[in-house]
Amino acid sequence: DLSRLVAASIPQPYHASDLDTLRALPASLAVVAPEPAHASRHLTARVRGDGFVGFCEWMRAETGASPDPTSVMAGMAAAALRQGASDKPMIVAAEAFGQKRLYIDPDRLGLGRAKSAETGLAATLILRDLRATAVTAIRMGEEVAPVLSVTRDGPDMLITLECAPVQLTPEAAVALISGFAGQLYEPLRHLL
């Protein structure tokens, strides 16, 4: 039973000498069957990044201050998840450059003006802004909340949504990634 070698952490590929190791293993070394993995939802979208970059430049020209792009994205992501139907507070955990910030209702106070939330609150949505990294594709698996990851591929932004089936229905998952992608592609849609 070669699974006993796996349980004993004997590296593969196995060789004839590993049969002696197998025979020397105690019979009580139980093999633990892996738990079945839950099927997670994994959706991706691609949008041109110049619309979002231009929008941030427009915000800078209008306000005289540089907007935090991750905060702006957090507002767009919250709006795409909320779809205008819920008044429940929404906590978005935004991660970029090794920093994590929690925003409460980032879609309600104007883009880039989201208030920081207390660190002990549970996230409704996780946003990972990985555009400044070399990462171009991501598949991390289920987390405590749905995760939107934004990476870069040349001038395009790649958006990945990962969530557990209990977190979002298929329809809600498609609506979230479609709404978020649409807002990044045409940011003025967020203002309308």
C-alpha positions as CSV (number, residue, x, y, z in Angstrom):
1,D,0.0,0.0,0.0
2,L,2.0,3.0,-1.3
3,S,-0.3,5.4,0.5
4,R,1.6,4.4,3.7
5,L,4.7,5.9,2.1
6,V,2.8,9.1,1.4
7,A,1.6,9.2,5.1
8,A,5.2,8.7,6.2
9,S,6.3,11.7,4.1
10,I,8.6,9.6,1.9
11,P,9.2,11.8,-1.3
12,Q,8.2,10.6,-4.7
13,P,9.1,9.2,-7.1
14,Y,9.5,5.9,-5.3
15,H,12.4,3.5,-5.9
16,A,12.8,-0.2,-5.2
17,S,14.7,0.7,-2.0
18,D,11.5,2.4,-0.8
19,L,9.8,-1.1,-0.6
20,D,12.2,-1.9,2.3
21,T,11.2,1.3,3.9
22,L,7.5,0.4,3.4
23,R,8.1,-3.0,5.0
24,A,9.8,-1.4,8.0
25,L,6.9,1.1,8.6
26,P,4.8,0.2,11.6
27,A,1.5,-1.3,10.7
28,S,-0.3,1.3,12.9
29,L,0.6,4.1,10.6
30,A,-2.9,5.0,9.6
31,V,-3.6,6.6,6.3
32,V,-5.9,9.7,6.6
33,A,-8.1,10.1,3.6
34,P,-8.2,13.6,2.3
35,E,-11.4,15.5,3.0
36,P,-13.4,16.1,-0.1
37,A,-12.9,19.6,-1.5
38,H,-15.9,21.7,-2.0
39,A,-16.4,23.0,-5.5
40,S,-15.7,26.7,-5.4
41,R,-16.8,29.3,-7.9
42,H,-14.0,30.8,-10.0
43,L,-14.9,33.4,-12.5
44,T,-12.5,35.7,-14.5
45,A,-13.0,38.8,-16.6
46,R,-10.7,41.0,-18.7
47,V,-11.1,44.7,-19.2
48,R,-8.9,47.5,-20.6
49,G,-7.2,49.3,-17.8
50,D,-7.0,52.7,-19.4
51,G,-10.6,53.6,-18.4
52,F,-9.8,53.2,-14.7
53,V,-6.4,54.9,-15.0
54,G,-8.0,57.8,-16.8
55,F,-10.8,58.1,-14.2
56,C,-8.2,58.3,-11.4
57,E,-6.4,61.1,-13.3
58,W,-9.7,62.9,-13.8
59,M,-10.4,62.6,-10.1
60,R,-7.0,64.1,-9.3
61,A,-7.6,67.0,-11.7
62,E,-11.0,67.7,-10.3
63,T,-10.2,67.5,-6.6
64,G,-6.5,68.4,-6.6
65,A,-5.7,65.4,-4.5
66,S,-4.5,62.0,-5.6
67,P,-7.2,59.3,-5.0
68,D,-6.2,56.0,-3.5
69,P,-6.9,53.6,-6.5
70,T,-7.5,50.7,-4.1
71,S,-10.1,52.7,-2.1
72,V,-11.8,53.7,-5.4
73,M,-11.9,50.0,-6.4
74,A,-13.3,49.1,-3.0
75,G,-16.2,51.4,-3.6
76,M,-16.8,50.0,-7.1
77,A,-16.6,46.4,-5.8
78,A,-19.1,47.1,-2.9
79,A,-21.5,48.8,-5.3
80,A,-21.3,45.8,-7.6
81,L,-22.0,43.4,-4.8
82,R,-24.7,45.5,-3.2
83,Q,-26.6,46.1,-6.5
84,G,-28.5,48.9,-4.7
85,A,-30.7,46.4,-2.9
86,S,-29.3,46.2,0.5
87,D,-29.0,48.7,3.4
88,K,-26.9,46.3,5.5
89,P,-23.4,47.7,6.3
90,M,-20.8,46.3,4.0
91,I,-17.2,45.7,5.1
92,V,-14.6,45.5,2.2
93,A,-11.2,44.3,3.1
94,A,-8.8,45.9,0.6
95,E,-5.3,44.5,0.2
96,A,-2.6,46.2,-1.8
97,F,1.2,46.4,-1.4
98,G,1.2,44.2,1.6
99,Q,-1.3,46.5,3.5
100,K,-4.8,45.6,4.4
101,R,-7.5,48.1,5.2
102,L,-11.1,47.6,6.1
103,Y,-13.7,50.0,4.7
104,I,-17.2,50.3,5.8
105,D,-19.7,51.0,3.0
106,P,-17.1,52.3,0.6
107,D,-19.8,52.7,-2.1
108,R,-21.9,55.1,0.0
109,L,-19.6,58.0,0.7
110,G,-18.2,58.8,-2.7
111,L,-15.4,57.1,-4.5
112,G,-12.1,57.3,-2.6
113,R,-13.7,58.7,0.5
114,A,-14.5,55.5,2.3
115,K,-14.1,55.4,6.0
116,S,-11.8,52.9,7.6
117,A,-13.6,50.2,9.7
118,E,-12.5,48.6,12.9
119,T,-10.1,45.8,12.4
120,G,-12.2,43.2,14.3
121,L,-15.1,43.3,11.8
122,A,-15.7,40.4,9.5
123,A,-15.3,41.3,5.8
124,T,-18.3,41.0,3.4
125,L,-16.0,41.1,0.5
126,I,-12.2,40.9,0.0
127,L,-10.5,43.0,-2.7
128,R,-6.9,42.2,-3.7
129,D,-5.3,44.9,-5.8
130,L,-2.3,43.0,-7.3
131,R,-1.7,45.3,-10.3
132,A,1.7,46.4,-9.0
133,T,2.9,42.8,-8.7
134,A,4.1,40.3,-11.3
135,V,1.1,38.1,-10.6
136,T,-1.1,37.7,-13.8
137,A,-3.4,34.8,-12.7
138,I,-4.6,33.7,-9.4
139,R,-6.5,30.7,-7.9
140,M,-6.3,30.6,-4.1
141,G,-9.5,28.8,-3.2
142,E,-12.3,29.6,-0.8
143,E,-11.9,32.2,1.9
144,V,-14.1,33.6,4.6
145,A,-15.7,36.0,2.1
146,P,-15.9,36.3,-1.7
147,V,-12.6,37.5,-3.1
148,L,-12.1,39.9,-6.1
149,S,-8.5,39.9,-7.3
150,V,-7.3,42.5,-9.8
151,T,-4.1,41.7,-11.7
152,R,-2.5,43.3,-14.8
153,D,-1.7,41.8,-18.2
154,G,-0.2,44.6,-20.3
155,P,-2.8,47.3,-20.7
156,D,-5.6,45.0,-19.5
157,M,-6.8,44.3,-16.0
158,L,-7.7,40.7,-15.2
159,I,-10.4,40.3,-12.5
160,T,-10.9,37.0,-10.7
161,L,-13.7,36.2,-8.4
162,E,-13.4,33.3,-6.0
163,C,-16.1,32.3,-3.6
164,A,-17.8,29.3,-1.9
165,P,-21.1,28.2,-3.3
166,V,-22.8,29.2,0.0
167,Q,-21.4,32.7,-0.3
168,L,-22.9,33.7,-3.7
169,T,-25.4,32.0,-6.0
170,P,-24.2,31.5,-9.6
171,E,-26.4,34.5,-10.6
172,A,-25.0,36.7,-7.9
173,A,-21.4,35.7,-8.7
174,V,-21.9,36.6,-12.4
175,A,-23.6,39.9,-11.5
176,L,-20.7,40.8,-9.1
177,I,-17.9,40.2,-11.5
178,S,-19.8,41.7,-14.5
179,G,-20.8,44.8,-12.5
180,F,-17.3,45.3,-11.2
181,A,-15.7,44.7,-14.6
182,G,-18.1,47.2,-16.1
183,Q,-17.3,49.8,-13.6
184,L,-13.6,49.4,-14.1
185,Y,-14.0,49.6,-17.8
186,E,-16.4,52.6,-17.7
187,P,-16.0,54.2,-14.3
188,L,-18.5,56.9,-14.9
189,R,-21.2,54.1,-14.7
190,H,-20.5,54.1,-11.0
191,L,-21.4,57.8,-10.7
192,L,-24.7,57.4,-12.5
